[in-house]
Amino acid sequence: MPIQSIERAIQILNLFSYSRPSWGITEISSEIGLAKATVHNIVNTLEKGGFLQRQEEIRKYALGPGIYALGTIMANTLEINHKALHPAQHLSRETGLTCRVAIWNLDSALAILEVDPKETELFAPRIGPRLLAHCTALGRALLAHLKKEDLQAYLSRAELSSLTPHTITDPKALMEELERTRKRGYAVNNQEIALGRASIAAPIFGSGGRLKASISLTGSPGVILGEEPEPLHNLLRNTAAEISSAMGFYPGSFHSARKPVVSTTRKRSMKTS
């Protein structure tokens, strides 16, 4: 298959999302600007490979089991997932909050791990796996620690869309927020994705100080950003530091690294009300 055909196949696969899981040939053709005959040939090839499947009742296509199989293999073999799972589980149980881990991919935060405490019910719909970077805590924790040239490239391409009245959409304001993120060691999302929902996230580094991922806690604004938020924020930063250490990060060898936060609140559980 020519390289151009592979690129077009990737374009088609990247159209599928939670908000739009099914696409017709005409819709795909219009969206990516290809002739319907070309789209039809590529879609047929993807269907034969198990990466797409036809939904006969609506004459559209959805992602196929081949995608799921590859995604499962990736999730189960990622080093960050192996190193982050137990610390994330402990953090979720101790705080009573949903904990997520994400990596940087295609100008967004790609959620690769999610842990929910058994006693906590979900109060909002799932928002992953691919999350907007400019208005999520997971995304901002990653953006704040990208190389300068990569951050500038992102800002030149990204559409800073507004999801709530609280969403930061001005590039200058976003840069100021990213600077605050670097200084305090964690990112904040206060009802910028959904009203009544807040989150904080801290970066995870690997050997040589390379940015590997981010880890977040999500809950109501009162819990995440309440009158005494420091104990919760310290738990998050300590967990990020623990995972970073497991990934081969040694703060003393990286000039801009932060020392792990020493929490004095491990004995006190912080359940949601």
The 8 nearest C-alpha neighbors of each residue, nearest first, counted from 0:
[[1, 4, 2, 5, 3, 41, 44, 6],
 [2, 0, 4, 3, 5, 6, 7, 8],
 [1, 3, 5, 4, 6, 0, 7, 8],
 [4, 2, 6, 1, 5, 7, 0, 8],
 [3, 5, 7, 1, 6, 2, 8, 0],
 [6, 4, 8, 2, 7, 3, 9, 1],
 [5, 7, 3, 9, 4, 8, 10, 2],
 [6, 8, 10, 4, 9, 5, 3, 11],
 [9, 7, 5, 11, 10, 6, 4, 12],
 [10, 8, 12, 6, 7, 11, 13, 5],
 [11, 9, 7, 13, 8, 12, 6, 14],
 [10, 12, 8, 9, 14, 13, 7, 27],
 [11, 13, 9, 14, 10, 15, 8, 62],
 [12, 14, 10, 11, 15, 9, 16, 8],
 [15, 13, 12, 11, 16, 10, 19, 27],
 [16, 14, 20, 13, 19, 12, 21, 17],
 [17, 15, 19, 20, 18, 14, 13, 21],
 [18, 16, 19, 20, 15, 127, 126, 128],
 [17, 19, 16, 20, 15, 21, 126, 14],
 [18, 20, 16, 17, 21, 15, 22, 14],
 [19, 21, 15, 16, 17, 61, 18, 22],
 [22, 20, 61, 60, 19, 59, 15, 23],
 [23, 21, 59, 60, 26, 27, 24, 61],
 [24, 22, 59, 26, 25, 60, 27, 58],
 [23, 25, 27, 26, 28, 39, 35, 38],
 [24, 26, 28, 27, 23, 29, 35, 22],
 [27, 25, 23, 29, 28, 24, 30, 22],
 [28, 26, 30, 24, 29, 25, 23, 31],
 [29, 27, 33, 25, 35, 26, 32, 30],
 [28, 30, 26, 32, 27, 31, 25, 33],
 [31, 29, 27, 28, 32, 26, 33, 25],
 [32, 30, 28, 29, 33, 27, 10, 11],
 [33, 31, 29, 28, 30, 34, 27, 35],
 [32, 34, 28, 31, 35, 38, 37, 29],
 [33, 35, 37, 36, 28, 38, 32, 29],
 [34, 36, 38, 37, 28, 39, 25, 33],
 [35, 37, 39, 34, 38, 40, 33, 41],
 [38, 36, 40, 34, 35, 39, 41, 33],
 [37, 39, 35, 41, 36, 40, 42, 28],
 [38, 40, 36, 42, 37, 41, 35, 43],
 [41, 39, 43, 37, 38, 42, 36, 44],
 [42, 40, 44, 38, 43, 39, 45, 8],
 [41, 43, 45, 39, 44, 40, 38, 46],
 [44, 42, 46, 40, 41, 45, 39, 47],
 [45, 43, 41, 47, 42, 46, 40, 48],
 [46, 44, 42, 48, 50, 43, 47, 51],
 [45, 47, 51, 43, 49, 48, 44, 52],
 [48, 46, 44, 49, 45, 43, 50, 51],
 [49, 47, 45, 46, 50, 44, 65, 51],
 [48, 50, 65, 46, 63, 47, 51, 64],
 [49, 51, 63, 65, 45, 66, 48, 46],
 [52, 50, 63, 62, 46, 49, 45, 61],
 [53, 51, 63, 61, 60, 46, 62, 54],
 [52, 54, 60, 55, 59, 61, 51, 58],
 [55, 53, 59, 60, 58, 56, 57, 52],
 [54, 56, 58, 57, 53, 59, 60, 52],
 [55, 57, 54, 58, 59, 53, 60, 21],
 [56, 58, 59, 55, 54, 60, 23, 53],
 [59, 57, 55, 54, 56, 23, 53, 60],
 [58, 60, 23, 22, 54, 57, 53, 21],
 [61, 59, 53, 22, 21, 52, 54, 23],
 [60, 62, 21, 52, 51, 20, 63, 53],
 [63, 61, 51, 50, 52, 66, 60, 64],
 [62, 64, 51, 50, 52, 49, 65, 66],
 [65, 63, 67, 66, 49, 68, 50, 62],
 [64, 66, 49, 50, 68, 67, 63, 69],
 [65, 67, 69, 50, 64, 68, 63, 70],
 [68, 66, 64, 70, 65, 69, 71, 63],
 [67, 69, 65, 71, 70, 66, 64, 72],
 [68, 70, 72, 66, 71, 67, 73, 65],
 [71, 69, 67, 73, 72, 68, 66, 74],
 [72, 70, 74, 68, 73, 69, 67, 75],
 [71, 73, 69, 75, 70, 74, 76, 68],
 [72, 74, 70, 76, 71, 75, 77, 69],
 [75, 73, 71, 72, 77, 76, 70, 111],
 [76, 74, 72, 73, 77, 71, 80, 81],
 [75, 77, 73, 74, 72, 78, 81, 80],
 [78, 76, 80, 79, 74, 75, 73, 81],
 [77, 79, 81, 80, 82, 76, 246, 83],
 [78, 80, 82, 81, 77, 83, 246, 211],
 [81, 79, 83, 77, 78, 82, 84, 112],
 [80, 82, 78, 79, 83, 84, 77, 76],
 [81, 83, 79, 80, 84, 242, 78, 245],
 [84, 82, 80, 86, 81, 242, 79, 87],
 [83, 85, 87, 80, 86, 81, 82, 88],
 [84, 86, 88, 87, 83, 89, 82, 81],
 [87, 85, 89, 88, 83, 84, 90, 238],
 [88, 86, 90, 84, 85, 89, 83, 91],
 [89, 87, 85, 91, 86, 90, 84, 114],
 [90, 88, 86, 92, 87, 91, 93, 85],
 [89, 91, 87, 93, 88, 92, 94, 86],
 [92, 90, 88, 96, 94, 95, 89, 93],
 [93, 91, 95, 89, 116, 90, 94, 88],
 [92, 94, 90, 268, 91, 95, 89, 269],
 [93, 95, 269, 270, 96, 91, 92, 268],
 [94, 96, 270, 92, 91, 116, 271, 93],
 [97, 95, 91, 94, 217, 216, 218, 98],
 [96, 98, 115, 217, 216, 114, 91, 116],
 [97, 99, 216, 114, 215, 91, 113, 96],
 [100, 98, 113, 215, 112, 214, 114, 101],
 [99, 101, 214, 112, 213, 110, 111, 215],
 [102, 100, 110, 109, 213, 111, 212, 108],
 [101, 103, 212, 109, 108, 104, 211, 213],
 [104, 102, 108, 107, 109, 141, 212, 101],
 [103, 105, 107, 106, 109, 108, 102, 129],
 [104, 106, 107, 103, 108, 109, 129, 153],
 [107, 105, 104, 153, 103, 132, 108, 157],
 [108, 106, 132, 131, 104, 105, 130, 103],
 [107, 109, 103, 138, 130, 102, 101, 132],
 [108, 110, 129, 101, 102, 128, 104, 103],
 [111, 109, 101, 128, 100, 112, 127, 129],
 [110, 112, 101, 100, 109, 74, 113, 128],
 [111, 113, 100, 99, 110, 80, 114, 101],
 [114, 112, 99, 98, 100, 115, 111, 97],
 [115, 113, 98, 97, 88, 99, 91, 116],
 [114, 116, 97, 117, 91, 98, 96, 113],
 [117, 115, 92, 119, 118, 95, 91, 96],
 [118, 116, 119, 115, 120, 92, 95, 114],
 [117, 119, 116, 120, 95, 115, 92, 270],
 [120, 118, 116, 117, 95, 121, 115, 96],
 [121, 119, 122, 118, 117, 116, 115, 123],
 [122, 120, 123, 119, 124, 115, 97, 125],
 [121, 123, 120, 124, 218, 196, 119, 219],
 [124, 122, 121, 125, 196, 126, 193, 195],
 [123, 125, 126, 122, 121, 127, 193, 196],
 [124, 126, 127, 123, 128, 121, 17, 122],
 [125, 127, 124, 128, 130, 129, 123, 17],
 [128, 126, 129, 130, 125, 110, 109, 17],
 [127, 129, 110, 109, 130, 126, 111, 108],
 [130, 128, 109, 127, 108, 110, 107, 131],
 [131, 129, 108, 127, 107, 132, 109, 128],
 [132, 130, 107, 133, 134, 135, 108, 138],
 [131, 138, 133, 107, 135, 134, 108, 139],
 [132, 134, 131, 139, 135, 138, 159, 173],
 [133, 135, 132, 191, 131, 166, 188, 192],
 [136, 134, 138, 137, 188, 132, 133, 139],
 [135, 137, 188, 186, 200, 187, 139, 199],
 [138, 136, 200, 140, 135, 139, 213, 215],
 [139, 137, 132, 108, 135, 141, 136, 140],
 [138, 140, 142, 136, 141, 137, 143, 186],
 [139, 141, 186, 137, 202, 143, 138, 201],
 [140, 142, 139, 138, 143, 144, 213, 202],
 [143, 141, 139, 145, 144, 140, 138, 150],
 [144, 142, 177, 140, 141, 139, 145, 181],
 [143, 145, 142, 141, 146, 210, 140, 181],
 [146, 144, 142, 150, 143, 149, 147, 141],
 [145, 147, 149, 148, 150, 144, 151, 142],
 [148, 146, 150, 149, 151, 145, 144, 152],
 [147, 149, 151, 150, 146, 152, 145, 153],
 [150, 148, 152, 146, 151, 147, 145, 153],
 [151, 149, 153, 147, 152, 148, 145, 146],
 [150, 152, 154, 148, 153, 149, 155, 147],
 [153, 151, 149, 155, 150, 154, 148, 156],
 [152, 154, 150, 156, 151, 155, 157, 149],
 [155, 153, 151, 157, 156, 152, 150, 170],
 [154, 156, 152, 153, 157, 151, 158, 150],
 [157, 155, 153, 154, 152, 158, 106, 151],
 [158, 156, 154, 153, 159, 155, 106, 152],
 [157, 159, 160, 156, 154, 168, 155, 133],
 [160, 158, 168, 157, 133, 161, 169, 167],
 [159, 161, 158, 168, 162, 166, 167, 133],
 [160, 162, 166, 163, 168, 159, 167, 164],
 [161, 163, 192, 166, 191, 160, 164, 193],
 [162, 164, 165, 166, 191, 161, 192, 193],
 [163, 165, 166, 162, 161, 191, 190, 167],
 [166, 164, 191, 163, 190, 167, 189, 162],
 [167, 165, 191, 161, 163, 164, 168, 162],
 [166, 168, 169, 173, 165, 134, 172, 161],
 [169, 167, 159, 166, 160, 161, 170, 173],
 [168, 170, 172, 171, 167, 173, 159, 174],
 [171, 169, 173, 172, 174, 168, 154, 159],
 [170, 172, 174, 173, 169, 175, 176, 168],
 [173, 171, 175, 169, 174, 170, 176, 167],
 [172, 174, 170, 176, 171, 175, 169, 177],
 [173, 175, 177, 171, 176, 172, 170, 178],
 [174, 176, 172, 178, 173, 177, 171, 179],
 [175, 177, 173, 179, 178, 174, 180, 172],
 [178, 176, 180, 143, 174, 179, 175, 173],
 [177, 179, 175, 181, 180, 176, 174, 182],
 [180, 178, 176, 182, 177, 181, 183, 175],
 [181, 179, 177, 186, 185, 178, 183, 182],
 [180, 182, 178, 184, 179, 183, 143, 177],
 [181, 183, 179, 180, 184, 178, 185, 177],
 [182, 184, 180, 181, 185, 179, 186, 178],
 [185, 183, 181, 182, 180, 201, 186, 236],
 [184, 186, 201, 180, 200, 183, 140, 199],
 [187, 185, 180, 200, 136, 140, 199, 139],
 [188, 186, 199, 136, 198, 189, 200, 185],
 [189, 187, 136, 198, 197, 135, 191, 190],
 [188, 190, 197, 191, 187, 220, 198, 196],
 [191, 189, 194, 196, 193, 197, 192, 195],
 [192, 190, 166, 165, 189, 163, 193, 134],
 [193, 191, 190, 162, 163, 134, 135, 194],
 [194, 192, 190, 196, 191, 195, 163, 162],
 [193, 195, 190, 196, 163, 192, 191, 197],
 [194, 196, 219, 190, 193, 220, 197, 218],
 [195, 197, 219, 190, 194, 193, 218, 220],
 [198, 196, 189, 220, 190, 188, 219, 218],
 [199, 197, 217, 188, 216, 136, 187, 218],
 [198, 200, 187, 136, 186, 215, 216, 188],
 [201, 199, 215, 186, 136, 214, 137, 185],
 [200, 202, 185, 213, 214, 140, 236, 239],
 [203, 201, 213, 140, 212, 141, 239, 214],
 [202, 204, 212, 243, 213, 239, 211, 210],
 [205, 203, 210, 243, 211, 209, 208, 248],
 [206, 204, 248, 246, 209, 247, 208, 243],
 [205, 207, 248, 247, 208, 209, 246, 204],
 [206, 208, 209, 205, 248, 253, 252, 249],
 [207, 209, 206, 205, 204, 253, 248, 210],
 [210, 208, 205, 204, 207, 211, 206, 248],
 [209, 211, 204, 212, 203, 205, 208, 144],
 [212, 210, 204, 203, 205, 209, 102, 213],
 [213, 211, 102, 203, 101, 202, 210, 100],
 [212, 214, 202, 203, 101, 201, 100, 137],
 [215, 213, 100, 200, 201, 99, 137, 202],
 [216, 214, 200, 99, 199, 98, 137, 100],
 [215, 217, 98, 198, 199, 97, 96, 200],
 [218, 216, 198, 97, 197, 96, 215, 98],
 [219, 217, 197, 196, 223, 96, 198, 222],
 [218, 220, 196, 221, 222, 197, 195, 223],
 [221, 219, 197, 223, 224, 222, 196, 195],
 [222, 220, 225, 219, 224, 223, 226, 218],
 [221, 223, 225, 219, 220, 224, 218, 271],
 [224, 222, 220, 221, 225, 218, 219, 198],
 [223, 225, 220, 228, 221, 222, 226, 227],
 [226, 224, 221, 222, 228, 227, 223, 220],
 [225, 227, 228, 224, 221, 222, 229, 223],
 [228, 226, 225, 229, 230, 224, 231, 222],
 [229, 227, 225, 224, 231, 230, 226, 232],
 [228, 230, 232, 231, 227, 233, 234, 224],
 [231, 229, 233, 232, 228, 264, 234, 262],
 [232, 230, 234, 233, 229, 228, 235, 223],
 [231, 233, 229, 235, 234, 230, 228, 236],
 [234, 232, 236, 230, 235, 231, 262, 229],
 [233, 235, 237, 231, 232, 236, 238, 230],
 [234, 236, 232, 238, 233, 237, 239, 231],
 [237, 235, 239, 233, 238, 234, 201, 240],
 [238, 236, 240, 234, 239, 235, 260, 259],
 [237, 239, 241, 235, 240, 236, 234, 242],
 [238, 240, 236, 242, 237, 241, 203, 243],
 [241, 239, 243, 237, 238, 242, 259, 236],
 [242, 240, 238, 244, 239, 243, 237, 245],
 [241, 243, 245, 239, 244, 240, 83, 82],
 [244, 242, 246, 240, 204, 203, 248, 245],
 [243, 245, 248, 247, 241, 246, 242, 240],
 [244, 246, 242, 243, 247, 82, 241, 248],
 [245, 247, 205, 243, 244, 248, 242, 206],
 [248, 246, 206, 244, 205, 245, 249, 243],
 [249, 247, 206, 205, 244, 243, 246, 204],
 [248, 250, 251, 252, 244, 247, 253, 206],
 [251, 249, 253, 256, 252, 248, 258, 257],
 [250, 252, 249, 253, 254, 256, 258, 248],
 [251, 253, 250, 249, 254, 207, 208, 248],
 [254, 252, 250, 256, 251, 208, 255, 207],
 [253, 255, 256, 252, 251, 250, 208, 257],
 [256, 254, 253, 257, 250, 208, 252, 251],
 [257, 255, 250, 253, 254, 258, 208, 251],
 [258, 256, 259, 255, 250, 184, 260, 254],
 [257, 259, 260, 250, 256, 240, 251, 261],
 [260, 258, 240, 237, 261, 257, 236, 241],
 [259, 261, 237, 262, 233, 258, 236, 240],
 [262, 260, 259, 263, 237, 233, 234, 258],
 [261, 263, 264, 233, 260, 234, 265, 230],
 [262, 264, 265, 261, 230, 266, 233, 267],
 [263, 265, 266, 267, 262, 230, 234, 268],
 [266, 264, 267, 263, 262, 268, 234, 93],
 [267, 265, 264, 268, 263, 93, 269, 262],
 [266, 268, 264, 265, 269, 93, 263, 94],
 [267, 269, 93, 94, 270, 266, 265, 95],
 [268, 270, 94, 93, 267, 95, 271, 231],
 [271, 269, 95, 94, 268, 272, 96, 93],
 [270, 272, 95, 222, 269, 96, 94, 218],
 [271, 270, 222, 269, 95, 219, 221, 119]]
